[in-house]
Amino acid sequence: MTTVKTRQATSSQAVPSLSDLLDIEHPVSERGAISPAAILALIEWLSSDEAHALDEAGLTFGLGRRLRSLGLPVDRLSLHLMTLHPEIMGRSVAWSPNEPVQIRDREHGAITQIFLHSALWKAMNTRDIVIAGRGDDHDQWEQLDTFAGRGLVELMIVPLCNADGPVSAASFATKRPGGFTSPERQVIERIMPSLRNACELRTLRQVELSLLDIYIGPMTAQRILAGHIRKGEIETMEAALMLCDLRGFTELSNRLPGERVMELLNVYFDAVVPAIAREGGEVLKFMGDAVLAVFPGYDATRSSDAALAAAKAILARLETLSFPDARLQAGIALHYGEVSYGNIGSGRRLDFTVIGPDVNLVSRIQGVCSDSGQPLLMSQDFAKKLSDQQSISIGSRALKGFEEEIELFAPDLISPAKGEIGSAFAAIITNTDLS
């Protein structure tokens, strides 16, 4: 090992700045041994405004470069951040010198036996620092995708134990024969509390955003994060409205075991929700077996076209599903109008919802779908906003709560804009009585 001299600061010298202490462009071999002041500067950087403004990739990149500048032979720095998400278990953010930062989301159910027998898993479960070398018969960490094929000889894993919730980890790997020295390991341990705090902040921020998006939708999540959380805060907007209801749900739930009903409901929602999202819509409510969605936008024609495309896609997708104990069919109502959107409730139990005559109307139109067996009906206000008149009138109906009869429309089967989705949809309603 090369011996280097420590620079000593005399009382006559100026106090070094943070940028001087973390001289990224000149490694420690050019500047001297790692000083306590330089370590402190790195700790301060982790809690600085600069680091606070970085995302996970930026934090990993900045930390990796700064550790190298201190003289630590870090050839692979990885953050393994656990999260709360119905589909994603966690995220790996990995950096190596002269490479772009790699980010991988880890899905539930994708855990391999190699991972379960690795030093990484051990550190996260025991909450202890684990140091693993190459060639350990009982630890195949070198085969994990984060480290594989990089010639790494030692891995140091430090658990990042948050106040509560799952344990994350940071891993530091080197190619240097002999691995990290004891002083180098002490540097890593010294910065760990600050790194844990920085990672916990980002994890909580990501959990907050993802859970809000998942449970209440992006539009409502943005309103909450913007501070619109008081009861009675209402805004009015124009949008295309969709109400999609699963037919025969009562009979289905009475006939099949509850667990099977839940399975079928999730299959049904997997056909409905992605189709809405692809067309720019947002689900506002799951109401048992029904879905209320809006397609907001400044262009009424574009919003209406998007809602109709989503409805056709939903019905076409449901037509492809076949089960021995159930047939999934839906009735969809479409309307364009004005809704009041905001907080309702009492005290500390509030909910975001939409109300107004137009919401009532789309609900009544959906009732006609159920009573008549129509798969898709739309109001005149919706139909006249479509770009290519993709609808035909089926007459007027008296709807509960509305004094005048409401003219209803169904999709036009001979519209040239149908394409593949239209053809599949046409097959659904060919045998439907439109009278």
Buried (B, 14 or more C-beta within 10 A) or exposed (E): EEEBEEEEEEEEEEEBEBEEBBBEEEEBEEBBBBBEBBBBBBBBBBBBEEBEEBBBBBBBBBBBBBBBBBBBBBBBBBBBBBBBBEEBBBBBBBBBEEEEBBBBEBEEEEEEEBBEBBBBBBBBEEEEBBBBBBEEEEBBBBEBEBBEEEEBBBBBBBBBBBEEBBBBBBBBBBBBEEBBEEEBBEBBEBBBEBBBEBBBBBBBEBBBBBBBBBEBBEBBBEBBEEEBEEBEBBEEEBBBBBBBBBBBBEEBBEEBEEEBBEBBBEBBBEBBBBBBBEBBBBBBBBEEBBBBBBBBBEEBBBBBBBBBBBBBBBBBBBBEBEEEEBEBBBBBBBBBBEBBBBBBEEEEEBEBBBEBEBBBBBBBBBBBBEEBBBBBBBBBBBBBBBEEEBBBEBEEBEBEEEEEEBBBBBBBBEBEBBEEBBEBBBEBBEEEEBE
